[in-house]
Amino acid sequence: MKDVKRVTWRKSSYSSQEGGTCVELANLDTTTGVRDSTDPDGPVLHFGRDAVTGLLNRIKSGELDR
C-alpha cells in the first residue's frame, strides 16, 4: 500500500479557500483514499474505485440533489 503522506492529493473543486468542508482524494494502490484537507494528518478512508466512480457519477447527474 502506498504511503498516504507521499501520494498526490487532489482537492475537490467545490472546496473553498476559506476552509470548512474540504475533501481530498488520492489514488492508492487498489483503492481511492479520501481525507479532510483541513486535517491532513487525520484518518484516511479507503474506498474501492468502483464505489467512488459510482458516487461521483450520481453527484454529477444531480441524483443526490435535494
HELIX and SHEET records of a PDB file:
HELIX    1   1 ARG A   49  SER A   61  1                                  13    
SHEET    1   A 4 ARG A  10  LYS A  11  0                                        
SHEET    2   A 4 VAL A  23  ASN A  27 -1                                        
SHEET    3   A 4 THR A  31  ASP A  36 -1                                        
SHEET    4   A 4 LEU A  45  GLY A  48 -1                                        
END                                                                             
